[in-house]
Amino acid sequence: MASQSQPAIVLIMGSAGSGRSNFIDKLMQVEGSEPPRRVGSRSQGIRETTVMLPNHRQYVFVDTPGFNGAVRPATDVLHTIADWLARKYRRGALLSGVIFTHDITDRRKHDSLYDILCCICGDKAAGRVRLVTTMWDQVKNPRVAENMLSQLEQNPWKPLLDAGARHMRFENSKQSAWDIVQDLGVEREPLLLQQELVDARKDLYETSAGHALYLQFQKLSREEVQPNKQFWRFSGRRRVRRPMEHVQAECKYVETQLQKARQERRRVEMQHHSYWHRWSCLFFNPNPSIPEVTENDCVIL
């Protein structure tokens, strides 16, 4: 049982424009809560909001940059979140839960984002995850929205749901936000990404989440597209063109970082080998190539 003296830390993630900040703002309106204290800013990527809620428990809600945004690439977003998670874990702070928001009016299922979410959380921490659908007050056709929800539950959400995560609807009210937070409870669990970065001392792109991101870029880069075809990113309700060259550049960046990480790990490991073993490794395999990442390399629940 978590100590009541320790704040409950809740990580808020989601795609760009899915209502992460609005969810936190509604919590600040709950009757009986004390004025919040904010650290950081949206422009810096991470903003922590500390507030005392009516159950006399202190909460820290962590607003993270959205994936698939028009400004920040996915590599930057994952770096920002991973750095924050590793720093907190080294200080002994465990999360009470992860809330991942999804705009129910967005017809994209964001399969790749949920692959990354699976790899960030891992199966042991999946029970601390709440998949929260938002924008229900803006639904024009309830049948379409319910059909989208069914598709999410049967496809990208299924691994998380099977491992213990739960879906909840956010009705854009302070009571609805409070109900979701209460459902998380106060138990704590380390995330898989934290254990890989800190306990296993892996580079970000050696982790399961890093591999999942790399796989996403590989798939996009291999798609047969017309020379001038554009991929789309969303900035709130505004669609923004994203050239294919940007996708390929991000893929190349991840590949370069993975190569550097493996070379550094190889250098450290070789320090513990004999002179003759080091010489043979350098002679027969001076530049190990990066093996192609497949679905089997990703730890999907």
C-alpha positions in Angstrom: 0.0 0.0 0.0 1.4 3.4 -1.0 2.0 5.9 1.8 -0.6 8.7 2.0 2.3 11.1 2.6 3.6 10.5 -1.0 1.8 12.2 -3.9 0.1 10.1 -6.5 1.8 10.7 -9.8 -0.4 10.3 -12.9 1.1 10.6 -16.4 -1.2 12.0 -19.0 -0.4 11.1 -22.6 -2.2 11.0 -26.0 -2.2 12.2 -29.5 -2.1 15.9 -30.3 -5.4 17.6 -29.8 -7.0 14.7 -27.9 -7.8 16.8 -24.8 -5.0 16.1 -22.3 -4.7 19.6 -20.9 -8.4 20.1 -20.8 -8.7 16.9 -18.7 -6.3 18.3 -16.1 -8.0 21.7 -16.2 -11.3 20.0 -15.3 -9.7 18.4 -12.3 -8.7 21.8 -11.0 -12.4 22.7 -10.8 -13.3 19.8 -8.5 -15.0 21.1 -5.4 -12.8 20.9 -2.3 -9.5 20.9 -4.2 -6.8 23.4 -3.3 -5.2 25.8 -5.8 -2.8 24.0 -8.0 0.9 24.5 -8.3 2.4 24.1 -11.7 6.0 23.4 -12.7 7.3 23.6 -16.3 5.3 24.7 -19.3 3.7 23.2 -22.4 6.4 24.9 -24.6 9.1 22.9 -22.7 7.2 19.7 -23.2 6.5 18.5 -19.6 4.3 20.3 -17.1 3.6 19.0 -13.6 0.5 20.2 -11.9 0.4 19.5 -8.1 -3.0 19.7 -6.4 -4.7 18.5 -3.3 -8.0 16.8 -4.2 -11.1 16.2 -2.0 -9.9 12.8 -0.8 -7.1 14.7 1.1 -4.5 13.2 -1.1 -1.9 15.2 -3.1 -1.7 14.4 -6.8 0.8 15.3 -9.5 -0.7 15.3 -13.0 2.0 15.3 -15.7 1.0 16.8 -19.0 3.2 15.5 -21.8 3.6 16.7 -25.4 1.2 15.0 -27.8 2.3 12.4 -30.4 1.6 13.2 -34.1 1.7 16.9 -33.5 2.5 19.4 -36.2 5.5 20.9 -34.4 7.5 18.3 -32.5 8.6 15.0 -34.2 7.8 11.7 -32.5 11.5 11.1 -31.7 11.6 14.4 -29.7 8.3 13.5 -27.8 9.6 10.1 -26.9 12.9 11.5 -25.7 11.1 14.1 -23.5 8.9 11.5 -21.9 11.7 8.9 -21.5 14.0 11.5 -19.8 11.3 12.5 -17.4 10.4 8.9 -16.5 14.0 7.9 -16.0 14.7 10.9 -13.8 11.7 10.2 -11.6 12.5 6.5 -11.3 16.1 7.2 -10.2 14.6 9.3 -7.4 12.4 6.4 -6.3 9.1 8.0 -7.5 6.7 5.4 -9.1 3.6 6.3 -11.1 0.2 5.7 -9.7 -1.2 5.5 -13.2 -1.1 6.4 -16.9 -4.0 8.1 -18.7 -3.9 8.0 -22.5 -6.5 10.2 -24.1 -8.1 9.5 -27.5 -10.4 11.8 -29.4 -13.4 9.7 -30.3 -14.3 12.0 -33.2 -10.8 11.3 -34.8 -11.4 8.5 -37.3 -7.7 7.4 -37.2 -7.1 4.5 -34.8 -3.4 5.4 -34.2 -2.3 1.8 -34.1 1.4 2.7 -34.0 0.9 5.0 -31.0 -0.7 2.1 -29.0 2.2 -0.2 -30.0 4.5 2.4 -28.4 2.3 2.8 -25.4 2.4 -1.0 -24.9 6.1 -0.9 -24.9 6.3 2.1 -22.6 4.1 0.5 -19.9 4.8 -3.3 -20.3 2.4 -6.0 -19.2 3.0 -5.6 -15.4 2.0 -2.0 -15.4 -0.9 -2.3 -17.8 -3.4 -2.5 -15.0 -2.4 1.1 -14.1 -3.4 2.3 -17.6 -6.7 4.0 -18.4 -7.6 4.5 -22.1 -9.8 7.6 -21.9 -11.9 8.6 -24.9 -12.7 12.3 -25.1 -14.8 14.7 -27.1 -18.0 12.8 -26.6 -19.9 16.1 -26.2 -18.9 16.9 -29.8 -20.1 13.7 -31.3 -22.6 14.3 -34.2 -23.4 10.7 -35.0 -23.4 8.4 -32.0 -23.5 5.3 -34.1 -20.2 6.3 -35.8 -18.6 7.0 -32.5 -19.7 3.7 -31.0 -18.4 1.9 -34.0 -15.0 3.6 -33.7 -14.9 2.6 -30.0 -15.6 -1.0 -31.0 -12.7 -0.9 -33.5 -10.4 0.5 -30.9 -11.3 -2.3 -28.4 -10.9 -5.0 -31.0 -7.6 -3.9 -32.5 -5.1 -1.4 -31.1 -6.4 -1.5 -27.5 -6.8 -5.2 -27.2 -3.3 -6.1 -25.9 -3.6 -3.5 -23.2 -7.1 -4.4 -22.3 -6.2 -8.1 -22.1 -3.3 -7.2 -19.8 -5.5 -5.3 -17.3 -6.0 -1.8 -18.7 -9.5 -0.3 -18.8 -11.4 2.1 -21.0 -13.3 5.0 -19.5 -15.2 7.9 -21.1 -14.4 11.5 -20.3 -17.6 13.5 -20.5 -15.9 16.9 -20.3 -16.9 17.5 -16.7 -15.0 17.8 -13.5 -17.0 14.9 -12.0 -16.1 12.7 -15.0 -12.4 13.6 -14.6 -12.4 12.9 -10.9 -14.1 9.5 -11.4 -11.3 8.4 -13.8 -8.6 9.5 -11.3 -10.4 7.7 -8.4 -10.5 4.5 -10.5 -6.7 4.5 -10.7 -6.4 4.1 -6.9 -3.0 4.9 -5.3 -1.0 1.7 -5.9 2.3 2.2 -7.8 4.1 0.2 -10.5 7.3 0.9 -12.5 6.9 1.1 -16.2 8.8 -1.2 -18.5 10.6 1.8 -20.1 11.8 2.9 -16.7 13.2 -0.5 -15.9 14.9 -0.8 -19.3 16.5 2.7 -19.1 17.6 2.6 -15.5 17.8 -1.0 -14.3 19.1 -2.5 -17.6 21.0 0.7 -18.5 19.8 0.6 -22.1 19.9 3.5 -24.5 16.4 4.7 -25.5 16.6 3.2 -28.9 17.6 -0.2 -27.5 14.4 -0.3 -25.5 11.1 -1.9 -26.6 9.5 1.6 -27.1 12.5 2.8 -29.1 12.2 -0.3 -31.3 8.5 0.3 -31.8 9.1 3.8 -32.9 11.9 2.7 -35.3 9.5 0.0 -36.7 6.9 2.7 -37.3 9.2 4.8 -39.3 10.5 1.8 -41.3 6.9 1.0 -42.3 6.2 4.5 -43.4 9.4 4.8 -45.3 8.8 1.6 -47.2 5.3 2.6 -48.4 5.1 3.0 -52.1 4.0 6.6 -52.5 3.9 9.1 -55.3 6.9 11.5 -55.3 4.9 14.5 -54.1 2.5 12.6 -51.8 2.2 14.1 -48.4 1.5 12.4 -45.0 -0.9 14.2 -42.7 -0.4 15.4 -39.1 -3.1 17.1 -37.1 -2.7 20.3 -35.1 -5.9 20.5 -33.1 -8.6 20.5 -35.7 -6.2 21.8 -38.5 -4.6 19.4 -40.9 -0.9 20.0 -41.6 1.1 18.5 -44.4 4.1 16.4 -43.5 6.4 15.6 -46.3 7.7 12.0 -46.7 11.3 13.4 -46.4 10.5 14.2 -42.8 9.5 10.7 -42.0 12.6 9.3 -43.7 14.8 11.8 -41.8 13.3 10.7 -38.4 13.9 7.1 -39.4 17.5 7.8 -40.2 18.0 9.7 -36.9 16.7 6.7 -34.9 18.9 4.3 -36.9 21.9 6.5 -36.2 21.2 6.7 -32.5 20.7 2.9 -32.3 24.0 2.3 -34.2 25.8 4.6 -31.7 24.2 2.9 -28.7 25.2 -0.6 -29.9 28.8 0.5 -30.7 29.1 2.0 -27.2 27.7 -1.2 -25.6 30.1 -3.2 -27.7 33.0 -1.1 -26.6 32.1 -1.5 -22.9 31.6 -5.2 -23.2 35.0 -5.6 -25.0 36.8 -4.0 -22.1 36.0 -7.1 -20.1 37.3 -9.5 -22.8 40.8 -10.7 -23.3 43.2 -9.1 -25.8 42.9 -11.9 -28.3 39.1 -12.0 -28.1 39.0 -8.2 -28.7 41.4 -8.6 -31.6 39.3 -11.4 -33.3 36.1 -9.4 -32.9 37.6 -6.3 -34.5 39.2 -8.3 -37.3 36.1 -10.4 -38.3 33.4 -7.9 -37.6 34.7 -4.3 -37.4 31.4 -2.6 -38.1 28.3 -4.5 -37.0 25.3 -3.6 -39.1 21.9 -2.8 -37.6 19.6 -5.8 -38.1 16.2 -4.9 -39.5 13.6 -4.5 -36.8 10.5 -6.6 -37.1 7.2 -7.0 -35.2 8.8 -9.8 -33.3 11.4 -7.4 -31.8 8.7 -5.3 -30.2 7.4 -6.3 -26.8 3.7 -6.0 -27.5 1.6 -7.3 -24.7 
